[in-house]
Amino acid sequence: MSEPLLRSARWVAAGYMAQVLRPGDCAVDATMGNGHDTERLARLVGPEGRVYAFDIQEQALESTRARLEAAGLLERVTLIRDSHANMAAHVHAAPRLIAFNLGFLPGGNKQVTTLLPSTLEAVETAMRLLAPGGMLLVCCYPGHAEGQRELDTLRQAFAGVPPQAFNILEHRFVNAGPGAPVCFAAEKQ
Ligand SMILES: C[S@@+](CC[C@H](N)C(=O)[O-])C[C@H]1O[C@@H](n2cnc3c(N)ncnc32)[C@H](O)[C@@H]1O
């Protein structure tokens, strides 16, 4: 039997990454964590492209650096230990894609999670920095309290964005319970 297409919010996001990115593009992983998405982005932008990856935890940078080194992809990626809220200070090209996978580091300290104020600031900055035609992806995890706040606030903020600026789609598994992850995809016009 073939693999199901509707596996998870992250899988939906990965599908957009593959559709949007081309060799030579600039992409941003706003929440590098253990580097799974960073690696995916680095493969898609190719040797001429560049990925900027952010995390506030040294553990995330170490884990991602090891993953990229093992895959021979480290040269394509700039690893940045800073909040994604400060993205504009580090990213000087216009990215074709910016991805957020909110929440806490899998296998790490669950107290260190993305927080609504910096998430909102970073998402607003990302929408400004994106190249025309570029894609913003945000995976939210409402299974914990801060994740629910992030989802509610982003949903409201996205609903107020004029369609002349972005087309925004919410991917939600309607039969997976209230804590199921959600993926927003926002395409800049
Ligand atoms: C769910 S994990 C990301 C998983 C990652 N995409 C992967 O493929 O392994 C969320 C990450 O966001 C990081 N984070 C929390 N606040 C942040 C901030 N203000 N700026 C950047 N990263 C942040 C956490 O340290 C954590 O590693």
The ligand as an SDF file (V2000), in Angstrom:
LIG
                    3D

 27 29  0  0  0  0  0  0  0  0999 V2000
    8.9270   21.9270   17.6750 C   0  0  0  0  0  0  0  0  0  0  0  0
   10.6090   22.4380   17.7910 S   0  0  0  0  0  0  0  0  0  0  0  0
   11.1330   22.5190   16.1060 C   0  0  0  0  0  0  0  0  0  0  0  0
   11.4210   21.1710   15.4810 C   0  0  0  0  0  0  0  0  0  0  0  0
   12.2240   21.2780   14.2170 C   0  0  0  0  0  0  0  0  0  0  0  0
   11.4870   21.9510   13.1480 N   0  0  0  0  0  0  0  0  0  0  0  0
   12.7410   19.9290   13.7230 C   0  0  0  0  0  0  0  0  0  0  0  0
   12.6030   19.6500   12.5070 O   0  0  0  0  0  0  0  0  0  0  0  0
   13.3400   19.2000   14.5070 O   0  0  0  0  0  0  0  0  0  0  0  0
   10.4810   24.1520   18.2470 C   0  0  0  0  0  0  0  0  0  0  0  0
   11.8300   24.8280   18.4760 C   0  0  0  0  0  0  0  0  0  0  0  0
   11.6210   26.2320   18.5780 O   0  0  0  0  0  0  0  0  0  0  0  0
   12.6280   26.7370   19.4020 C   0  0  0  0  0  0  0  0  0  0  0  0
   12.2880   28.0920   19.8550 N   0  0  0  0  0  0  0  0  0  0  0  0
   11.5630   28.4740   20.9320 C   0  0  0  0  0  0  0  0  0  0  0  0
   11.4790   29.8160   20.9800 N   0  0  0  0  0  0  0  0  0  0  0  0
   12.1740   30.2860   19.9110 C   0  0  0  0  0  0  0  0  0  0  0  0
   12.4660   31.5990   19.4230 C   0  0  0  0  0  0  0  0  0  0  0  0
   11.9980   32.6750   20.0460 N   0  0  0  0  0  0  0  0  0  0  0  0
   13.2220   31.7100   18.3140 N   0  0  0  0  0  0  0  0  0  0  0  0
   13.6860   30.6080   17.6590 C   0  0  0  0  0  0  0  0  0  0  0  0
   13.4460   29.3420   18.0800 N   0  0  0  0  0  0  0  0  0  0  0  0
   12.6980   29.1860   19.1890 C   0  0  0  0  0  0  0  0  0  0  0  0
   12.7180   25.7240   20.5230 C   0  0  0  0  0  0  0  0  0  0  0  0
   13.9520   25.8420   21.1930 O   0  0  0  0  0  0  0  0  0  0  0  0
   12.5480   24.4050   19.7450 C   0  0  0  0  0  0  0  0  0  0  0  0
   13.7960   23.8440   19.4530 O   0  0  0  0  0  0  0  0  0  0  0  0
  1  2  1  0
  2  3  1  0
  2 10  1  0
  3  4  1  0
  4  5  1  0
  5  6  1  0
  5  7  1  0
  7  8  2  0
  7  9  1  0
 10 11  1  0
 11 12  1  0
 11 26  1  0
 12 13  1  0
 13 14  1  0
 13 24  1  0
 14 15  1  0
 14 23  1  0
 15 16  2  0
 16 17  1  0
 17 18  1  0
 17 23  2  0
 18 19  1  0
 18 20  2  0
 20 21  1  0
 21 22  2  0
 22 23  1  0
 24 25  1  0
 24 26  1  0
 26 27  1  0
M  CHG  2   2   1   9  -1
M  END
$$$$
